[in-house]
Amino acid sequence: MVREKRLTELASCAGCAGKAGAETLAQILVHMQEIRASSPDLLVGLSSPDDAAVYRMNHEQAVVLTVDFFAPLVDDPYDYGAISAANAMSDVYAMGGEVVLALNVAAFPDDMAPETLAQILRGGADKVAEAGGVVAGGHTIRDEEPKYGMCVIGFVHSEKGLTKGGARPGDALYLTKALGTGIVSTAARGGAASADDLAVAVASMTKLNRHASHIAREVGVNAMTDVTGYSLLGHSREVATASGVCLRIDAGAVPVLPGALEYAGRGIVTGGAERNRRHFGPDVRIEGSDPALEHVLWDPQTSGALLMAVSPDFTGELERRFGEAGEALWRIGEVVAGSGVEVD
C-alpha cells in the first residue's frame, strides 16, 4: 500500500516564508510604474503600497480587497485551510475593515485524496464564517505542489481606514501575537518541534485579528499593519518609511512562541528570514541582541500579529480595552524622529 504523502512533504517553501522577497517585488514594481492606476477614489493602491487595496464607493463606504495563498506549512488539512483563510483576512483587518466575502484560490495535485481537499476548503470556509463573512466560490487549478488561500473583500468607512503611514514620534508600539511561526513550523516539518509547541503556533495562526482590529479602530490608533512574510523588522521598516519616522523596538519586550528561540538557537530557520535580512537590513540597526532572538525578529510570520502605533494619549484605553476583551497585547517600543528601525 502506497503511503499518501504528508502535506508539508509536497511543499518546497511553506506558509508566508514562500512569499516573493521584498527585493524581487520592488524590482517588479519598478516596471509597473507606467500602468499604475490613477483614480481619486483609489485610496490605497500601488502608489502607496499597503496591506490591501482600498477603493472609495461613496463618502461613507470603501471596499477593501486583498488576495493571499501559499503552500502547506502544517500537515493537518483542516488547520492548513483555516490558517490560510485567517492569514488572507488579516490584511482586511490591518486596514481597519470588516470581512464580508471571500473566494477560494487553490492548486491541488490530481492524486490528492478528495477528503483531504474537502478538509482544506472546510477549514477555510469555517474561518470565514467565524469572521462573519461567506465563501462564494473560487478557482482551482492542477499543480504538483498544493497551494490554498483566498481573495477577500471587506468594507471600511472611507474616512476611517488605517494604513502604515500614520505613525508619529511619541507613539507607543504594540503587538498582538507572539513571533516565531516560521521557525516552529519549519522545525515541525523536520520532526524537531514538540507537539505542544506546534499546537500553540497553530492556535496563534488560526486566531483571527478581527476583534483586535475592532478595538484598534475604536480607540483610534495612528498606524497599523499585520506582521507576515517580511517579519517584524521588515514590516516595521515599511511603517517607518511610509510614516517618515523611526521605529525603536525593545527586543526583550517582544513576545516569542514556545520553542522558537530554542529551535533558532539550533540553526532551524527559514530562507525567507535571510531574504528579509538582506533586503531590509541596511535600514535596521540592532544593538546587542541574542542571535537566536535576531532570527525570530527576521522570521517570516504566517497569520501573524497586528503591529500598531498608538498616541500616548490613548495607550491606557487601548490596554484596558484589550484586557477586558481577553485579547493579548504587548508594548514593544516607541516611535521616534528619524528613519528606519532601531532594536535595543
C-alpha positions as CSV (number, residue, x, y, z in Angstrom):
1,M,0.0,0.0,0.0
2,V,1.4,3.4,-1.0
3,R,1.5,5.9,1.8
4,E,-0.1,9.3,0.9
5,K,2.5,12.0,1.4
6,R,2.1,14.5,4.2
7,L,1.0,17.9,3.1
8,T,4.3,19.5,4.1
9,E,6.2,16.9,2.1
10,L,4.6,18.4,-1.0
11,A,5.7,22.0,-0.3
12,S,9.1,23.4,-1.4
13,C,8.6,26.5,0.7
14,A,5.7,26.7,3.2
15,G,3.4,29.4,4.5
16,C,4.4,33.1,4.2
17,A,8.0,32.1,4.0
18,G,7.2,31.4,0.4
19,K,6.3,35.0,-0.3
20,A,8.3,36.6,-3.0
21,G,11.2,38.5,-1.5
22,A,10.8,42.2,-0.9
23,E,13.8,42.9,-3.2
24,T,12.3,40.9,-6.1
25,L,8.9,42.6,-5.6
26,A,10.5,46.1,-5.6
27,Q,12.2,45.3,-8.9
28,I,8.9,44.0,-10.4
29,L,7.0,47.2,-9.3
30,V,9.6,49.4,-10.9
31,H,8.5,48.0,-14.3
32,M,4.8,48.6,-13.4
33,Q,5.2,52.4,-12.9
34,E,3.5,53.2,-16.3
35,I,0.4,51.0,-15.6
36,R,-0.3,52.2,-12.0
37,A,-3.9,53.1,-11.7
38,S,-4.8,56.7,-11.1
39,S,-8.2,57.5,-9.7
40,P,-9.3,59.9,-6.9
41,D,-11.4,57.0,-5.5
42,L,-8.4,54.6,-5.2
43,L,-7.5,55.5,-1.6
44,V,-4.8,52.8,-1.3
45,G,-3.1,51.2,-4.3
46,L,0.3,50.7,-5.9
47,S,1.3,54.4,-5.4
48,S,1.2,53.9,-1.6
49,P,1.7,50.1,-1.1
50,D,-0.1,48.7,2.0
51,D,-1.7,45.5,3.2
52,A,-4.7,45.7,0.9
53,A,-6.2,47.9,-1.8
54,V,-8.9,50.4,-0.8
55,Y,-11.4,51.9,-3.2
56,R,-14.0,54.5,-2.2
57,M,-17.6,53.8,-3.2
58,N,-19.1,56.9,-1.6
59,H,-18.4,59.4,1.2
60,E,-19.0,56.7,3.9
61,Q,-18.1,53.4,2.4
62,A,-14.9,51.9,0.8
63,V,-14.1,48.4,-0.4
64,V,-11.0,46.7,0.9
65,L,-9.6,44.0,-1.4
66,T,-6.8,41.5,-0.9
67,V,-5.5,38.1,-2.0
68,D,-3.1,35.7,-0.3
69,F,-2.3,32.0,-0.7
70,F,0.6,29.6,0.0
71,A,1.8,26.0,0.2
72,P,1.1,23.9,3.3
73,L,3.1,24.7,6.5
74,V,1.2,22.1,8.6
75,D,0.1,18.6,7.8
76,D,-3.5,18.7,9.1
77,P,-5.6,19.8,6.1
78,Y,-8.3,21.5,8.2
79,D,-5.7,23.5,10.0
80,Y,-4.0,24.4,6.8
81,G,-7.2,25.7,5.3
82,A,-8.1,27.7,8.5
83,I,-4.6,29.2,8.7
84,S,-4.7,30.2,5.1
85,A,-8.0,31.9,5.4
86,A,-7.1,33.7,8.7
87,N,-3.9,35.0,7.0
88,A,-5.8,36.3,3.9
89,M,-8.4,38.0,6.0
90,S,-5.8,39.6,8.2
91,D,-5.0,42.1,5.5
92,V,-8.5,43.5,5.7
93,Y,-8.3,43.8,9.5
94,A,-4.9,45.6,9.2
95,M,-6.7,48.3,7.2
96,G,-9.4,48.6,9.9
97,G,-12.0,46.8,7.7
98,E,-14.6,44.1,8.2
99,V,-14.7,40.9,6.0
100,V,-17.8,40.2,4.0
101,L,-16.9,37.9,1.1
102,A,-14.2,35.5,0.1
103,L,-13.3,33.4,-3.0
104,N,-11.1,30.3,-2.8
105,V,-7.8,30.4,-4.7
106,A,-6.4,26.8,-4.9
107,A,-4.0,24.5,-6.7
108,F,-4.0,20.8,-6.0
109,P,-2.3,17.6,-7.3
110,D,-4.6,15.3,-9.4
111,D,-3.9,12.4,-7.0
112,M,-4.7,14.2,-3.7
113,A,-7.4,12.5,-1.8
114,P,-10.8,14.2,-2.2
115,E,-11.4,14.1,1.6
116,T,-8.1,16.0,2.1
117,L,-9.2,18.7,-0.4
118,A,-12.6,18.9,1.3
119,Q,-11.0,19.4,4.7
120,I,-8.8,22.2,3.4
121,L,-11.7,24.0,2.0
122,R,-13.9,23.4,5.0
123,G,-11.2,24.8,7.3
124,G,-11.2,28.0,5.2
125,A,-14.9,28.3,5.0
126,D,-15.3,27.8,8.7
127,K,-12.8,30.5,9.5
128,V,-14.6,33.0,7.1
129,A,-17.9,32.1,8.8
130,E,-16.3,32.9,12.2
131,A,-15.4,36.3,10.7
132,G,-19.0,36.9,9.8
133,G,-18.3,36.5,6.0
134,V,-19.2,34.0,3.4
135,V,-17.2,32.0,0.8
136,A,-19.0,32.5,-2.5
137,G,-16.9,30.4,-4.9
138,G,-13.3,30.4,-6.2
139,H,-10.9,28.9,-8.8
140,T,-8.8,25.8,-8.7
141,I,-6.0,24.6,-10.9
142,R,-3.8,21.5,-11.1
143,D,-0.4,21.7,-9.5
144,E,2.0,19.1,-8.1
145,E,2.6,21.5,-5.1
146,P,-0.7,22.2,-3.3
147,K,-1.5,25.9,-2.6
148,Y,-4.5,27.4,-1.0
149,G,-5.7,30.8,0.0
150,M,-8.3,33.4,-0.6
151,C,-9.3,36.6,-2.4
152,V,-11.1,38.6,0.3
153,I,-13.4,41.6,0.1
154,G,-14.3,43.8,3.1
155,F,-15.7,47.2,3.9
156,V,-14.3,50.1,5.8
157,H,-15.5,53.7,6.4
158,S,-14.0,55.7,3.6
159,E,-12.5,58.2,6.1
160,K,-11.6,55.9,8.9
161,G,-9.4,53.3,7.3
162,L,-5.9,52.6,8.8
163,T,-2.7,52.4,6.9
164,K,1.1,52.0,7.5
165,G,1.6,55.7,7.0
166,G,0.3,57.4,10.2
167,A,2.8,56.7,12.9
168,R,4.1,59.8,14.7
169,P,7.0,60.5,17.1
170,G,5.9,59.8,20.6
171,D,3.6,56.9,19.6
172,A,3.8,53.6,21.5
173,L,4.2,50.4,19.5
174,Y,2.1,47.4,20.3
175,L,2.0,43.8,19.1
176,T,-1.0,41.4,19.4
177,K,0.6,38.0,18.8
178,A,3.9,36.3,19.7
179,L,6.5,35.7,17.0
180,G,8.1,32.5,15.6
181,T,5.5,30.8,13.4
182,G,8.0,30.3,10.6
183,I,10.7,28.8,12.9
184,V,8.3,26.5,14.8
185,S,6.6,25.2,11.6
186,T,9.9,24.6,9.9
187,A,11.1,22.6,13.0
188,A,7.8,20.6,12.8
189,R,8.4,19.8,9.2
190,G,11.7,18.3,10.1
191,G,10.3,16.4,13.1
192,A,12.2,18.6,15.6
193,A,9.3,20.5,17.1
194,S,7.3,19.2,20.0
195,A,3.6,18.6,19.5
196,D,2.8,21.1,22.2
197,D,4.9,23.9,20.6
198,L,3.3,23.2,17.2
199,A,-0.2,23.3,18.8
200,V,0.5,26.7,20.3
201,A,1.8,28.0,17.0
202,V,-1.3,26.7,15.1
203,A,-3.6,28.3,17.7
204,S,-1.9,31.6,17.1
205,M,-2.1,31.3,13.3
206,T,-5.8,30.3,13.3
207,K,-6.7,33.2,15.7
208,L,-8.4,36.0,13.8
209,N,-7.2,39.6,14.1
210,R,-10.8,40.7,13.9
211,H,-11.5,41.8,17.4
212,A,-8.1,43.3,17.9
213,S,-8.7,45.4,14.8
214,H,-12.1,46.4,16.2
215,I,-10.5,47.8,19.3
216,A,-7.7,49.5,17.5
217,R,-10.2,51.3,15.2
218,E,-12.5,52.3,18.0
219,V,-9.6,53.6,20.2
220,G,-8.1,55.4,17.2
221,V,-4.6,54.1,16.5
222,N,-2.4,56.2,14.2
223,A,-1.0,53.4,12.0
224,M,-1.4,49.6,11.7
225,T,-0.1,46.7,9.7
226,D,-0.1,42.9,10.0
227,V,3.2,41.1,10.5
228,T,3.5,38.4,7.9
229,G,6.2,37.3,5.4
230,Y,8.5,40.2,5.8
231,S,9.0,39.6,9.6
232,L,8.5,42.1,12.4
233,L,11.6,44.0,11.4
234,G,10.7,44.1,7.7
235,H,7.1,45.3,8.3
236,S,8.4,47.8,10.9
237,R,10.7,49.3,8.3
238,E,7.7,49.6,6.0
239,V,5.8,51.5,8.6
240,A,8.8,53.7,9.3
241,T,9.2,54.5,5.6
242,A,5.6,55.2,5.0
243,S,5.3,57.4,8.1
244,G,8.7,59.2,7.8
245,V,9.8,58.1,11.3
246,C,12.0,55.7,13.1
247,L,10.5,52.7,15.0
248,R,12.5,51.8,18.1
249,I,11.9,48.2,19.3
250,D,12.8,46.8,22.7
251,A,13.9,43.3,21.8
252,G,13.4,42.0,25.3
253,A,9.7,43.1,25.2
254,V,8.9,41.2,22.0
255,P,6.7,38.1,22.7
256,V,8.1,34.8,21.3
257,L,6.2,31.5,20.8
258,P,7.3,28.5,22.9
259,G,10.2,26.7,21.3
260,A,11.1,29.3,18.7
261,L,14.2,30.6,20.5
262,E,15.4,27.0,21.2
263,Y,14.9,25.9,17.5
264,A,16.5,29.1,16.2
265,G,19.5,28.5,18.5
266,R,19.9,25.1,16.9
267,G,20.0,26.6,13.4
268,I,16.4,25.8,12.4
269,V,15.5,29.0,10.5
270,T,13.8,29.8,7.1
271,G,15.3,31.0,3.9
272,G,12.7,33.8,4.0
273,A,14.4,35.2,7.1
274,E,17.6,35.6,5.2
275,R,15.9,37.3,2.3
276,N,14.3,39.7,4.8
277,R,17.6,40.5,6.5
278,R,19.3,41.0,3.1
279,H,16.7,43.5,1.8
280,F,15.6,45.4,5.0
281,G,18.9,45.0,6.9
282,P,20.5,48.2,5.7
283,D,17.7,50.2,7.4
284,V,17.7,48.2,10.6
285,R,20.1,48.9,13.4
286,I,20.4,46.1,16.1
287,E,22.4,46.6,19.3
288,G,23.5,43.6,21.3
289,S,20.6,41.2,20.8
290,D,20.9,37.4,21.2
291,P,21.5,35.7,17.7
292,A,18.5,33.4,18.3
293,L,16.3,36.3,19.0
294,E,17.5,38.1,15.9
295,H,16.4,35.1,13.9
296,V,12.9,35.4,15.4
297,L,12.8,39.1,14.7
298,W,13.6,38.4,11.0
299,D,11.3,35.3,10.9
300,P,8.5,35.3,8.2
301,Q,5.2,35.1,10.0
302,T,2.1,33.4,8.8
303,S,-1.2,34.9,10.0
304,G,0.8,37.0,12.4
305,A,0.2,39.9,14.8
306,L,-1.1,43.3,14.2
307,L,1.5,46.0,14.8
308,M,0.1,49.3,16.0
309,A,1.4,52.8,16.6
310,V,-0.7,54.5,19.2
311,S,-0.7,58.0,20.6
312,P,0.4,58.2,24.3
313,D,-3.0,59.8,25.0
314,F,-4.7,56.5,24.1
315,T,-2.4,53.8,25.4
316,G,-4.2,53.4,28.7
317,E,-7.6,53.0,27.0
318,L,-6.1,50.6,24.4
319,E,-4.5,48.4,27.2
320,R,-7.7,48.5,29.2
321,R,-9.9,47.5,26.2
322,F,-7.6,44.6,25.2
323,G,-7.6,43.4,28.8
324,E,-11.3,43.5,29.2
325,A,-11.7,41.6,25.9
326,G,-9.2,38.9,26.9
327,E,-7.1,39.8,23.9
328,A,-3.3,39.6,24.0
329,L,-1.3,42.8,23.8
330,W,2.4,43.6,24.2
331,R,4.0,47.0,24.3
332,I,7.3,46.6,22.4
333,G,8.7,50.0,21.7
334,E,8.1,53.5,20.5
335,V,8.1,55.8,17.5
336,V,10.8,58.5,17.4
337,A,12.1,61.1,14.9
338,G,14.4,59.7,12.3
339,S,14.3,56.8,9.9
340,G,14.4,53.0,9.7
341,V,14.3,50.7,12.7
342,E,16.4,50.5,15.9
343,V,16.4,47.4,18.0
344,D,17.8,47.8,21.6
